[in-house]
Amino acid sequence: MKIKLFFLSIVFIAIVQILPAQTRTADIPRAPFSRGINIVPWFETRNARQIDFYRYTEEDFVFMKSLGVDVVRTGIWFHKMNSGAPDYTIDPLLFQLLDKVVDWAEKHQLYIILNNKEVGEPPIDPSIETILMKILPQIAEHYKDRSEYVIYEILHEPHTIDDSLWGRIQGRVINAIRKIDQKHWIVVGGSQANGYNALSALPRYSDPKLLYQVHLYEPYVFCAPEVLHPSLKGVPWPYDKDRMPSGIPELIKGNSWKEELYRNFINEPSTAQVLRKIEQVAAFSRQRNVPVFFC
């Protein structure tokens, strides 16, 4: 089996499956998939001719399917691989290569999320609407007749933009897609990099085929110990004093944000912290009657 190194991210879908039994609600809508993998980098280049297309092959999709994966999410720099203002016409070569990947996904019955990523993830401001209103309709026009395994994602981790403003922009992009394609699911999310706290600021969209995405990387000390220090590794979860790497207080001394992260990790049961945040997302799902997934 020729399988490359994936940056794996198990996607917890249908959040009732990971909640404690006493908090589950059978009526929470579910996403059409249950677990997935992020594939990066692949289509994250500044030019379609720079794409290392054979980094992954159909064989890899077969392997992912054998692992029980039913959704693949791949980041794509649509915002760079186009003709630029004013039309932002997507490079036909990008679609040509991406079509082959969609073929593999459909053949092996894997959902594929076309993850629209900004180049370098710069600060997002209201001008983002201009390019989104050009890019997403083109994607919808190109894939409107493909199977339901194709899923559009409006924007990867919107941030540095007002929550309510982002909600309005996102709503207008949804409407632009629906003028072309009423068939496919659309991944949406709050600002704050799709943070769980931003969900409640979103408008009550009427569209029935939206998948609400949440990025939850907490506790950061465990999930991304390099946030505290590049050399840090071996952090246990849940917290275990006897298994913690030594010397962390000295490494982060004087950085109030890192010191707070560390205190929160060691002073409060990390499992309980995560479950409270998951329950907050579950409550949103119940209140809005919409499917939510973690990525």
DAZI-V301110 format. One record per pair of residues at least 12 apart in sequence whose C-alpha atoms are under 10 Angstrom apart, sorted by the first residue. I is the first residue (numbers start at 1). J is the second residue. D is the distance in whole Angstrom. If there is no record, write none. Layout:
# DAZI-V301110
{{I/J/D} {I/J/D}}
This chain:
# DAZI-V301110
{{1/59/8} {1/60/8} {1/62/10} {1/63/8} {2/56/9} {2/57/9} {2/59/7} {2/60/7} {2/63/9} {3/55/10} {3/56/8} {3/57/9} {3/59/8} {3/60/6} {3/61/9} {3/63/8} {3/64/9} {4/55/8} {4/56/7} {4/57/10} {4/60/8} {5/39/9} {5/40/10} {5/55/10} {5/56/10} {6/37/8} {6/38/8} {6/39/6} {6/40/7} {6/41/9} {6/56/9} {6/60/10} {7/37/8} {7/38/7} {7/39/6} {7/40/6} {7/41/8} {8/36/9} {8/37/5} {8/38/6} {8/39/7} {8/40/9} {9/35/9} {9/36/7} {9/37/5} {9/38/6} {9/39/9} {9/73/10} {9/294/10} {9/295/7} {10/34/10} {10/35/6} {10/36/5} {10/37/6} {10/38/8} {10/69/9} {10/71/10} {10/294/9} {10/295/7} {11/33/9} {11/34/7} {11/35/5} {11/36/5} {11/37/7} {11/38/9} {11/69/9} {11/71/9} {11/72/10} {11/73/10} {11/214/10} {11/215/10} {11/293/7} {11/294/6} {11/295/5} {12/33/9} {12/34/7} {12/35/6} {12/36/8} {12/214/10} {12/292/9} {12/293/6} {12/294/5} {12/295/7} {13/30/7} {13/31/6} {13/32/9} {13/33/7} {13/34/5} {13/35/6} {13/36/9} {13/213/10} {13/291/9} {13/292/7} {13/293/4} {13/294/6} {13/295/8} {14/28/8} {14/29/7} {14/30/5} {14/31/6} {14/32/9} {14/33/8} {14/34/7} {14/35/9} {14/282/9} {14/285/10} {14/291/7} {14/292/7} {14/293/6} {14/294/9} {15/28/8} {15/29/9} {15/30/8} {15/31/9} {15/34/9} {15/278/8} {15/279/9} {15/281/8} {15/282/7} {15/285/9} {15/291/8} {15/292/7} {15/293/6} {15/294/8} {16/28/7} {16/29/9} {16/30/9} {16/278/10} {16/279/9} {16/282/7} {16/285/10} {16/292/10} {17/30/10} {17/34/9} {18/275/9} {18/278/8} {18/279/10} {19/275/7} {19/276/10} {19/278/7} {19/279/7} {19/282/8} {20/275/8} {20/279/9} {23/279/8} {23/282/9} {23/283/9} {24/279/9} {24/282/9} {24/286/10} {25/282/9} {25/283/10} {25/286/8} {26/286/10} {27/285/10} {27/286/8} {27/289/8} {27/290/10} {28/282/8} {28/283/10} {28/284/10} {28/285/7} {28/286/6} {28/287/9} {28/288/9} {28/289/6} {28/290/7} {28/291/7} {28/292/9} {29/211/10} {29/285/8} {29/286/8} {29/288/10} {29/289/6} {29/290/6} {29/291/5} {29/292/8} {30/211/9} {30/285/9} {30/289/10} {30/290/8} {30/291/5} {30/292/7} {30/293/8} {31/185/9} {31/209/10} {31/210/9} {31/211/7} {31/212/9} {31/290/9} {31/291/6} {31/292/7} {31/293/7} {32/70/9} {32/71/9} {32/111/8} {32/148/10} {32/149/9} {32/185/9} {32/211/9} {32/291/9} {33/69/9} {33/70/6} {33/71/6} {33/72/10} {33/110/9} {33/111/7} {33/149/10} {33/293/9} {34/68/9} {34/69/8} {34/70/7} {34/71/8} {34/293/9} {35/67/10} {35/68/7} {35/69/5} {35/70/6} {35/71/6} {35/72/9} {35/293/10} {35/294/10} {35/295/9} {36/64/9} {36/65/10} {36/67/10} {36/68/8} {36/69/5} {36/70/6} {36/71/5} {36/72/6} {36/73/7} {36/110/9} {36/111/9} {36/112/9} {36/113/10} {36/295/8} {37/64/8} {37/69/7} {37/70/9} {37/71/7} {37/72/5} {37/73/6} {37/74/9} {37/112/10} {37/295/9} {38/71/9} {38/72/6} {38/73/5} {38/74/6} {38/75/8} {38/112/10} {38/113/9} {38/115/9} {38/295/8} {39/56/9} {39/72/7} {39/73/6} {39/74/5} {39/75/7} {40/73/9} {40/74/6} {40/75/6} {40/76/9} {41/55/9} {41/74/8} {41/75/7} {41/76/9} {42/54/9} {42/55/7} {42/56/8} {42/74/7} {42/75/7} {42/76/8} {42/77/10} {43/74/7} {43/75/6} {43/76/5} {43/77/6} {43/78/9} {43/81/10} {43/94/8} {43/97/9} {43/98/8} {43/115/10} {43/117/10} {44/74/9} {44/75/6} {44/76/5} {44/77/5} {44/78/9} {44/80/9} {44/81/9} {44/116/10} {44/117/8} {44/118/9} {44/119/8} {44/120/10} {45/75/10} {45/76/8} {45/77/6} {45/78/9} {45/80/8} {45/81/8} {45/119/8} {46/76/10} {46/77/7} {46/78/9} {46/79/9} {46/80/6} {46/81/6} {46/82/9} {46/119/8} {47/77/9} {47/78/10} {47/80/7} {47/81/5} {47/82/8} {47/91/9} {47/93/10} {47/94/9} {48/77/9} {48/78/10} {48/80/9} {48/81/6} {48/82/9} {48/90/10} {48/91/7} {48/92/9} {48/93/6} {48/94/5} {48/95/9} {48/96/10} {48/97/9} {49/81/9} {49/91/10} {49/93/8} {49/94/8} {51/93/10} {51/94/9} {51/97/9} {53/97/7} {53/98/9} {53/100/10} {53/101/9} {56/101/9} {57/100/10} {57/101/8} {57/104/9} {58/100/9} {58/101/8} {58/103/9} {58/104/6} {58/105/8} {58/107/10} {58/108/9} {59/104/9} {60/104/10} {61/101/9} {61/104/7} {61/105/7} {61/107/10} {61/108/7} {61/109/10} {61/110/8} {62/104/9} {62/105/9} {62/107/10} {62/108/7} {62/109/10} {62/110/10} {64/108/10} {64/110/9} {65/105/10} {65/108/7} {65/109/8} {65/110/7} {69/109/10} {69/110/8} {69/111/9} {70/105/9} {70/108/9} {70/109/7} {70/110/5} {70/111/6} {70/112/9} {70/149/10} {71/105/9} {71/109/9} {71/110/5} {71/111/4} {71/112/6} {71/113/7} {71/149/9} {71/150/10} {71/151/10} {72/105/8} {72/110/7} {72/111/6} {72/112/5} {72/113/6} {72/114/9} {72/115/10} {73/111/8} {73/112/6} {73/113/5} {73/114/6} {73/115/6} {73/151/9} {73/153/9} {73/295/9} {74/101/10} {74/112/8} {74/113/6} {74/114/6} {74/115/6} {74/116/9} {74/117/9} {75/113/9} {75/114/7} {75/115/5} {75/116/6} {75/117/6} {75/118/9} {75/153/10} {75/156/8} {76/94/9} {76/98/9} {76/114/7} {76/115/6} {76/116/5} {76/117/6} {76/118/8} {76/119/9} {76/156/10} {77/94/10} {77/115/9} {77/116/6} {77/117/5} {77/118/6} {77/119/6} {77/120/9} {78/90/7} {78/91/9} {78/94/9} {78/114/10} {78/115/9} {78/116/6} {78/117/7} {78/118/8} {78/119/9} {78/131/10} {78/132/10} {78/135/7} {78/136/9} {78/139/9} {79/116/8} {79/117/7} {79/118/6} {79/119/7} {79/128/10} {79/131/7} {79/132/8} {79/134/10} {79/135/8} {80/117/9} {80/118/8} {80/119/7} {81/93/9} {81/94/7} {81/119/10} {82/94/9} {82/135/9} {84/131/9} {85/130/9} {85/131/8} {85/134/10} {86/130/9} {86/131/9} {86/134/9} {87/130/10} {87/131/9} {87/134/7} {87/135/9} {88/130/10} {88/131/7} {88/132/10} {88/133/10} {88/134/6} {88/135/7} {88/138/9} {89/134/8} {89/135/8} {89/138/8} {90/134/9} {90/135/7} {90/138/7} {90/139/9} {95/139/9} {95/142/8} {95/143/10} {98/114/9} {99/142/9} {99/143/9} {99/146/10} {102/114/9} {102/143/10} {102/146/9} {102/147/9} {102/149/8} {102/150/7} {103/146/9} {103/147/10} {105/149/7} {105/150/9} {106/146/9} {106/147/7} {106/148/9} {106/149/6} {106/150/8} {107/149/10} {109/147/10} {109/149/7} {110/149/7} {110/150/9} {111/147/9} {111/148/8} {111/149/4} {111/150/6} {111/151/7} {112/148/9} {112/149/6} {112/150/5} {112/151/6} {112/152/9} {113/149/8} {113/150/6} {113/151/5} {113/152/6} {113/153/7} {113/185/9} {113/186/9} {113/187/8} {114/139/9} {114/150/8} {114/151/6} {114/152/5} {114/153/6} {114/154/9} {114/155/10} {114/186/10} {114/187/9} {115/151/9} {115/152/7} {115/153/5} {115/154/7} {115/155/7} {115/156/6} {115/187/9} {116/132/9} {116/135/9} {116/136/9} {116/152/8} {116/153/6} {116/154/6} {116/155/5} {116/156/6} {116/157/10} {117/153/9} {117/154/9} {117/155/6} {117/156/5} {117/157/8} {117/158/9} {118/155/8} {118/156/7} {118/157/9} {118/158/9} {121/156/9} {121/157/8} {121/158/9} {121/159/9} {122/158/10} {122/159/9} {122/160/9} {123/158/8} {123/159/7} {123/160/6} {123/161/8} {124/157/10} {124/158/6} {124/159/6} {124/160/6} {124/161/6} {124/162/10} {124/166/9} {124/191/10} {125/158/9} {125/159/9} {125/160/7} {125/161/6} {125/162/9} {125/165/9} {125/166/9} {126/161/8} {126/162/9} {126/165/8} {126/166/8} {126/169/8} {127/169/10} {128/155/10} {128/158/10} {128/166/10} {128/169/9} {129/166/9} {129/168/10} {129/169/6} {129/170/8} {129/172/9} {129/173/8} {130/169/10} {130/173/10} {132/154/8} {132/155/8} {132/169/9} {132/170/9} {132/172/10} {132/173/7} {132/176/10} {133/154/10} {133/169/9} {133/170/10} {133/172/8} {133/173/6} {133/174/9} {133/175/10} {133/176/7} {133/177/9} {134/173/9} {134/176/9} {135/154/9} {135/173/10} {135/177/10} {136/152/8} {136/153/9} {136/154/7} {136/155/10} {136/173/7} {136/174/9} {136/176/8} {136/177/7} {137/173/8} {137/174/9} {137/175/10} {137/176/6} {137/177/5} {137/178/9} {137/179/8} {137/180/7} {137/181/9} {138/177/9} {138/180/9} {139/152/8} {139/177/9} {139/180/10} {139/181/10} {140/152/8} {140/176/9} {140/177/6} {140/178/8} {140/179/9} {140/180/6} {140/181/6} {140/182/9} {140/183/10} {140/184/9} {141/177/8} {141/179/10} {141/180/6} {141/181/7} {142/180/10} {142/181/10} {143/180/10} {143/181/9} {143/184/9} {144/177/10} {144/180/7} {144/181/5} {144/182/8} {144/183/7} {144/184/7} {145/181/8} {145/183/9} {145/184/9} {146/183/9} {146/184/9} {147/183/9} {147/184/8} {148/183/7} {148/184/6} {148/185/8} {149/184/8} {149/185/9} {150/183/10} {150/184/7} {150/185/8} {150/186/9} {151/183/10} {151/184/6} {151/185/5} {151/186/6} {151/187/7} {151/210/10} {151/211/9} {152/177/9} {152/184/7} {152/185/7} {152/186/5} {152/187/6} {152/188/9} {152/210/10} {152/211/10} {153/185/9} {153/186/6} {153/187/4} {153/188/6} {153/189/9} {153/210/10} {153/211/9} {153/213/9} {154/170/7} {154/173/8} {154/174/8} {154/177/10} {154/186/7} {154/187/6} {154/188/6} {154/189/9} {155/170/9} {155/187/8} {155/188/8} {155/189/8} {155/191/10} {155/193/10} {155/194/10} {156/187/10} {156/188/9} {156/189/9} {156/191/10} {156/193/8} {156/194/8} {156/213/10} {157/188/10} {157/189/8} {157/190/8} {157/191/7} {157/192/7} {157/193/4} {157/194/5} {157/195/8} {157/213/10} {157/214/9} {157/215/8} {158/189/8} {158/190/7} {158/191/5} {158/192/6} {158/193/5} {158/194/7} {158/195/9} {159/190/9} {159/191/5} {159/192/5} {159/193/5} {159/194/8} {159/195/9} {160/191/8} {160/192/7} {160/193/9} {161/191/7} {161/192/8} {161/193/10} {162/191/7} {162/192/9} {162/198/10} {162/201/10} {163/190/7} {163/191/6} {163/192/8} {163/197/10} {163/198/7} {163/199/9} {163/200/9} {163/201/6} {163/202/7} {164/190/9} {164/191/9} {164/198/9} {164/200/10} {164/201/6} {164/202/6} {164/203/8} {165/191/9} {165/201/9} {165/202/9} {166/189/9} {166/190/7} {166/191/7} {166/192/10} {166/201/9} {166/202/8} {166/203/10} {167/188/9} {167/189/9} {167/190/7} {167/191/8} {167/198/10} {167/199/9} {167/201/7} {167/202/5} {167/203/6} {167/204/9} {167/205/9} {168/202/8} {168/203/7} {168/205/10} {170/188/8} {170/189/9} {170/190/9} {170/202/9} {170/203/9} {170/205/10} {171/188/9} {171/202/9} {171/203/8} {171/204/9} {171/205/7} {171/206/10} {171/207/9} {174/186/8} {174/187/10} {174/188/9} {174/205/9} {174/207/8} {174/210/9} {175/205/10} {175/207/9} {178/207/9} {182/207/9} {182/208/10} {182/209/9} {183/209/8} {184/209/7} {184/210/9} {185/207/10} {185/208/9} {185/209/5} {185/210/6} {185/211/7} {186/207/9} {186/208/10} {186/209/7} {186/210/5} {186/211/6} {186/212/9} {187/209/9} {187/210/6} {187/211/5} {187/212/6} {187/213/7} {187/292/9} {187/293/10} {188/202/10} {188/210/7} {188/211/6} {188/212/5} {188/213/6} {188/214/9} {188/292/10} {189/202/8} {189/210/10} {189/211/8} {189/212/5} {189/213/5} {189/214/7} {189/215/9} {189/292/9} {190/202/6} {190/203/10} {190/212/8} {190/213/8} {190/214/8} {190/215/10} {191/214/10} {192/215/10} {193/214/8} {193/215/7} {193/216/10} {194/212/9} {194/213/7} {194/214/5} {194/215/5} {194/216/8} {194/294/10} {194/295/10} {195/213/9} {195/214/6} {195/215/6} {195/216/7} {195/217/9} {195/281/10} {196/213/9} {196/214/6} {196/215/7} {196/216/7} {196/277/7} {196/278/8} {196/280/8} {196/281/6} {196/284/9} {196/294/9} {197/214/9} {197/277/9} {197/280/8} {197/281/8} {198/214/9} {199/212/8} {199/213/9} {199/214/8} {199/280/10} {199/281/8} {199/284/7} {199/285/10} {200/280/10} {200/281/9} {200/284/7} {200/287/10} {200/288/10} {204/288/7} {205/288/9} {205/290/10} {208/289/10} {208/290/8} {208/291/10} {209/290/9} {209/291/9} {210/290/8} {210/291/8} {210/292/9} {211/290/7} {211/291/6} {211/292/6} {211/293/7} {212/281/10} {212/285/9} {212/290/7} {212/291/6} {212/292/5} {212/293/6} {212/294/9} {213/281/10} {213/291/9} {213/292/6} {213/293/5} {213/294/6} {213/295/7} {214/278/10} {214/281/8} {214/292/7} {214/293/6} {214/294/5} {214/295/6} {215/293/9} {215/294/6} {215/295/5} {216/274/9} {216/277/9} {216/278/9} {216/294/7} {216/295/7} {217/274/9} {217/294/10} {217/295/9} {218/261/10} {218/265/10} {218/270/9} {218/273/9} {218/274/7} {218/277/9} {219/237/9} {219/238/9} {219/239/10} {219/261/8} {219/262/9} {219/264/9} {219/265/7} {219/270/7} {219/271/9} {219/273/8} {219/274/7} {220/258/10} {220/261/7} {220/262/9} {220/265/9} {221/233/9} {221/235/7} {221/236/9} {221/237/9} {221/239/10} {221/258/9} {221/261/7} {221/262/7} {221/264/9} {221/265/7} {221/266/10} {222/234/8} {222/235/6} {222/236/7} {222/237/6} {222/238/9} {222/239/9} {222/265/9} {222/270/9} {223/235/9} {223/236/10} {223/237/9} {227/258/8} {227/261/10} {228/248/8} {228/249/10} {228/251/8} {228/252/7} {228/255/9} {228/257/9} {228/258/6} {228/259/9} {228/261/8} {228/262/8} {229/248/8} {229/251/7} {229/252/7} {229/258/9} {231/251/10} {232/245/8} {232/246/10} {232/247/10} {232/248/8} {232/251/9} {233/245/7} {237/265/9} {237/269/10} {237/270/7} {237/271/8} {238/265/9} {238/266/9} {238/268/10} {238/269/7} {238/270/6} {238/271/6} {238/272/10} {239/265/7} {239/266/6} {239/267/9} {239/268/9} {239/269/7} {239/270/7} {239/271/9} {240/266/8} {240/269/10} {241/266/8} {244/266/10} {248/262/9} {249/262/8} {249/263/10} {278/294/9} {281/293/9} {281/294/9}}
